[in-house]
Amino acid sequence: MYSGKMLTFQEFVRTIQQEVREEIDSSITDPDMRYAMEGGKLLRPVMLILSFKACSNGSDTYYQKALESAVGIELAHSASLVHDDIMDHDDTRRGKPALHAKKGVGNAILIGHRMISKAFRISVEHGLDNALIFLDTWDDTLTGQLRDIDLNDHLERIFNGGNSKELLMKEYLRVIEMKTASLFATACRAGAIEAHASHEVRELMAEYGKNVGLAYQIADDMVDIAEGRLEEGIIMPLMRAYGKKLDKEVIEMLKNGRISLEEELEKQGTSLEDVYRRGIVKYVNKSQENASSPLIPDSPYKTLLKEAPVYIANKMTEKIGVTV
């Protein structure tokens, strides 16, 4: 059980990853579920445990419950990846064959559903608040994924409703909040619930987790674009480059290579990297403001709450040589 002072968030991560993996080994016996969960960074479980520690002022009274809840979060996250791989036709995940490539699409779908069922059972065993939050979060995740399936259709719907910069950015942020940030928010809220924190603190930790998740997803989008994948994250630099001049004709010219997004940004004295970095920093700062609240008792864990968003964003962007 983690106790004592850790100097950095990285050290905390390594310790909690090991403890969560041990809990998975002891509580998840199905080999297919375990296969789907292998190799993950366990960021959401780590954030749940950090939230628990920060809200309980380091007390271990309910720590086992927090670990169980952390496994539930990872089950739900891994199940979503199983289904994402099928929809995206991705045959690898975490350096090995995706579950559907190994077991077949039908089996993978059913295994993913069983993982969700197992995660929901854990949440029910931890009380009504946990169960209701789990259902709301899973619904948000599915809704966000549905709105993110096809980028071209996504942009087309927005344009048909009016070419508004505010509408476009709101839609992008709403999608990433639902499909990614909601699970970070739930992890941090669950940690506060397991620590028996007040309703006010639970809501604060949910907001903190949401902002961490938004920073993480923008960092993920930055990597996707840098590696040549056209994802919804292109909306942010598109709006920076073209603003209200962005329309279907511009999109077509970009797709056909007749104009260059990078060159347009350079004309404005910025770059793709700078646009994404500003977005990441915005939500890192917001999460650090949340972590500085007097509602959270002063402790080494409060300091780690402030370190966490920078570490998480940088772990994502380090693969393209970028730090925030």
C-alpha positions in Angstrom: 0.0 0.0 0.0 1.4 3.4 -1.0 2.4 5.6 2.0 5.0 8.2 2.7 6.2 11.1 0.7 7.2 10.8 -3.0 9.2 13.5 -4.4 7.7 13.6 -7.9 4.6 12.6 -9.7 6.6 10.2 -11.8 7.6 8.3 -8.7 4.0 8.2 -7.5 2.9 6.9 -10.9 5.3 4.0 -10.9 4.2 3.0 -7.4 0.5 3.2 -8.1 0.8 1.5 -11.4 2.3 -1.5 -9.7 -0.4 -1.6 -7.0 -3.2 -1.3 -9.5 -1.6 -4.1 -11.6 -1.5 -6.3 -8.6 -5.1 -5.6 -7.8 -6.0 -6.4 -11.5 -4.1 -9.7 -11.2 -6.0 -10.7 -8.0 -9.5 -9.6 -9.1 -9.7 -10.2 -12.8 -9.4 -13.9 -13.7 -10.8 -13.9 -17.2 -7.8 -14.2 -19.6 -9.4 -12.2 -22.4 -10.2 -9.3 -20.1 -6.6 -9.4 -18.8 -5.3 -9.4 -22.3 -7.3 -6.3 -23.2 -6.0 -4.5 -20.1 -2.3 -5.4 -20.5 0.2 -2.7 -21.4 -1.8 0.4 -20.5 -0.3 3.4 -18.7 -3.1 3.3 -16.1 -3.4 7.1 -16.0 -7.0 7.1 -15.0 -6.6 4.7 -12.1 -3.5 6.7 -11.0 -5.5 9.9 -11.0 -8.3 8.2 -9.0 -5.8 7.1 -6.3 -4.1 10.5 -6.3 -7.5 12.2 -5.8 -8.3 9.8 -3.0 -5.0 10.5 -1.3 -5.3 14.3 -1.7 -8.9 14.2 -0.4 -8.2 11.9 2.5 -5.0 13.8 3.5 -3.0 10.6 3.0 -5.2 8.3 5.1 -5.3 4.7 4.1 -8.6 3.8 5.9 -10.5 3.2 2.7 -7.6 2.5 0.4 -8.7 -1.0 -0.7 -12.0 0.4 -1.9 -10.2 3.0 -3.9 -8.0 0.3 -5.5 -11.1 -1.6 -6.4 -12.7 1.5 -7.9 -9.4 2.1 -9.9 -9.7 -1.3 -11.4 -13.3 -0.5 -12.4 -12.1 2.7 -14.2 -9.5 0.7 -16.1 -12.0 -2.0 -17.1 -14.3 0.7 -18.6 -11.4 2.5 -20.4 -10.0 -0.8 -21.8 -13.4 -1.9 -23.0 -13.8 1.4 -24.9 -10.5 0.8 -26.6 -11.6 -2.7 -27.6 -14.6 -1.3 -29.4 -12.6 1.7 -30.8 -10.2 -0.7 -32.4 -13.0 -2.5 -34.1 -14.6 0.7 -35.4 -11.3 2.2 -36.5 -10.1 -1.1 -38.1 -6.9 -0.9 -36.0 -5.3 -4.4 -35.7 -2.8 -3.5 -33.1 -3.1 -2.0 -29.6 -0.2 -1.3 -27.2 2.3 -3.1 -29.4 0.4 -6.3 -29.7 -2.6 -7.7 -31.8 -5.8 -5.9 -30.9 -8.3 -8.1 -29.1 -10.5 -8.4 -32.2 -7.5 -9.4 -34.3 -6.8 -12.2 -31.8 -10.3 -13.4 -31.0 -12.5 -12.2 -33.8 -14.8 -9.2 -34.0 -17.8 -10.9 -32.4 -15.9 -12.3 -29.5 -14.2 -8.9 -28.9 -17.5 -7.0 -28.9 -18.9 -9.4 -26.3 -15.7 -9.4 -24.2 -15.9 -5.6 -24.2 -19.5 -5.7 -23.0 -18.5 -8.1 -20.2 -15.7 -5.7 -19.1 -18.3 -2.9 -18.9 -20.6 -5.2 -16.9 -17.8 -6.0 -14.5 -16.9 -2.3 -14.1 -20.5 -1.4 -13.4 -20.8 -4.2 -10.8 -17.8 -2.7 -9.0 -19.4 0.7 -9.1 -22.7 -0.7 -7.7 -20.9 -2.4 -4.9 -19.4 1.0 -4.0 -22.7 2.7 -3.6 -25.5 4.5 -5.6 -23.4 7.7 -6.2 -20.7 5.6 -7.8 -23.2 3.6 -9.9 -25.0 6.7 -11.2 -21.8 8.5 -12.1 -20.6 5.4 -13.9 -23.7 5.3 -16.0 -23.6 9.0 -16.8 -19.9 8.8 -17.8 -20.4 5.8 -20.0 -23.2 7.5 -21.8 -21.1 10.6 -22.3 -18.2 8.5 -23.6 -20.5 6.7 -26.1 -22.1 9.9 -27.2 -18.7 11.6 -27.7 -17.5 8.6 -29.7 -20.6 8.7 -31.9 -20.1 12.3 -32.7 -16.4 11.7 -33.5 -16.8 8.7 -35.9 -16.4 10.7 -39.1 -14.5 13.9 -39.2 -15.9 15.0 -42.6 -19.5 14.4 -41.6 -18.7 16.1 -38.3 -17.5 19.3 -40.1 -20.3 19.1 -42.7 -23.0 19.1 -40.0 -21.5 22.2 -38.4 -21.2 24.1 -41.6 -24.8 23.3 -42.5 -25.8 24.8 -39.2 -23.9 28.1 -39.9 -20.2 28.8 -40.2 -19.6 30.1 -36.7 -16.2 30.0 -35.1 -17.8 29.8 -31.7 -20.0 26.9 -32.8 -17.1 25.0 -34.3 -14.8 25.3 -31.3 -17.6 24.5 -28.9 -18.4 21.3 -30.8 -14.8 20.2 -30.8 -14.4 20.9 -27.1 -17.7 19.2 -26.3 -16.6 16.0 -28.2 -13.3 15.7 -26.5 -14.9 16.5 -23.1 -17.4 13.6 -23.6 -15.2 11.0 -25.2 -12.0 11.5 -23.0 -12.2 14.1 -20.3 -15.4 12.6 -18.8 -13.5 9.5 -17.7 -10.7 11.5 -16.1 -13.4 13.6 -14.3 -15.1 10.4 -13.1 -11.8 8.9 -11.9 -11.0 12.0 -9.8 -14.6 12.3 -8.5 -14.5 8.6 -7.6 -11.3 9.1 -5.6 -13.0 11.8 -3.7 -16.1 9.7 -3.1 -13.9 6.8 -1.8 -12.2 9.3 0.6 -15.7 10.3 1.9 -15.1 13.9 0.9 -17.9 16.4 0.9 -20.1 17.0 -2.2 -18.3 20.3 -2.8 -14.9 18.6 -2.9 -16.2 15.8 -5.1 -17.4 18.4 -7.7 -14.1 20.3 -7.5 -12.2 17.1 -8.2 -14.4 16.3 -11.1 -13.7 19.7 -12.6 -10.0 19.1 -12.0 -10.1 15.7 -13.7 -12.0 17.2 -16.7 -9.4 19.8 -17.2 -6.6 17.3 -17.0 -8.5 15.1 -19.5 -8.9 18.1 -21.9 -5.2 18.9 -21.7 -4.4 15.2 -22.4 -6.7 14.9 -25.4 -5.4 18.1 -27.0 -1.9 16.7 -26.5 -3.1 13.4 -28.1 -4.6 15.3 -31.1 -1.3 17.2 -31.5 0.5 13.8 -31.8 -2.1 12.5 -34.3 -1.7 15.6 -36.6 2.1 15.5 -36.3 2.1 11.9 -37.3 -0.2 12.6 -40.3 -3.6 11.4 -39.1 -6.5 13.6 -39.9 -8.6 13.7 -36.7 -11.0 16.2 -35.1 -8.1 17.9 -33.4 -7.3 19.7 -36.7 -10.2 22.0 -35.9 -8.1 24.0 -33.4 -5.3 25.0 -35.9 -7.9 25.4 -38.7 -9.8 28.0 -36.7 -6.6 29.8 -35.8 -5.5 29.9 -39.4 -8.8 30.7 -41.2 -11.3 31.7 -38.6 -14.6 32.8 -40.2 -13.2 32.3 -43.6 -13.1 28.6 -43.1 -15.7 26.9 -45.3 -16.2 23.8 -47.4 -14.2 25.2 -50.2 -11.2 25.8 -47.9 -11.5 22.3 -46.6 -11.5 20.9 -50.1 -8.4 22.9 -51.0 -6.6 21.7 -47.9 -7.5 18.1 -48.6 -6.3 18.4 -52.2 -3.0 20.1 -51.2 -3.8 23.4 -53.0 -3.3 25.4 -49.8 -1.2 24.6 -46.7 -2.3 25.0 -43.2 1.3 25.2 -42.0 2.1 28.0 -44.4 -1.0 30.0 -43.4 -0.1 29.7 -39.7 3.4 30.8 -40.5 2.1 33.9 -42.1 0.4 34.7 -38.8 3.6 34.2 -36.9 2.6 30.9 -35.3 2.8 27.2 -36.0 0.8 24.0 -35.5 3.0 23.2 -32.4 2.3 26.6 -30.9 -1.5 26.4 -31.4 -1.7 23.0 -29.7 0.7 24.0 -26.9 -1.4 27.0 -26.1 -4.5 24.8 -25.8 -2.7 22.3 -23.6 -1.3 25.0 -21.3 -4.8 26.6 -21.0 -6.2 23.4 -19.4 -3.1 22.5 -17.5 -3.4 26.0 -15.8 -7.1 25.5 -15.1 -6.4 22.1 -13.5 -3.6 23.6 -11.4 -6.0 26.3 -10.2 -8.5 23.6 -9.2 -5.7 21.8 -7.3 -4.8 25.0 -5.5 -8.2 25.3 -3.9 -8.3 25.7 -0.1 -10.9 22.9 -0.1 -8.1 20.5 -0.6 -6.0 20.1 2.5 -2.3 20.9 2.3 -0.2 17.8 1.9 2.4 16.3 -0.5 -0.6 14.9 -2.5 -1.9 18.4 -3.2 1.5 19.2 -4.7 1.3 16.1 -6.8 -2.1 17.2 -8.1 -0.4 20.3 -9.5 2.4 18.3 -11.1 0.1 15.7 -12.6 -1.4 17.6 -15.6 2.1 18.7 -16.9 3.4 15.2 -16.6 0.4 13.6 -18.3 0.5 16.0 -21.2 4.3 15.7 -21.7 4.1 11.9 -21.6 1.8 12.1 -24.6 3.8 14.7 -26.6 7.3 13.4 -25.8 7.0 10.9 -28.7 7.1 13.9 -31.1 9.8 15.7 -29.1 7.5 18.4 -27.6 7.1 19.5 -24.0 4.7 22.0 -22.5 
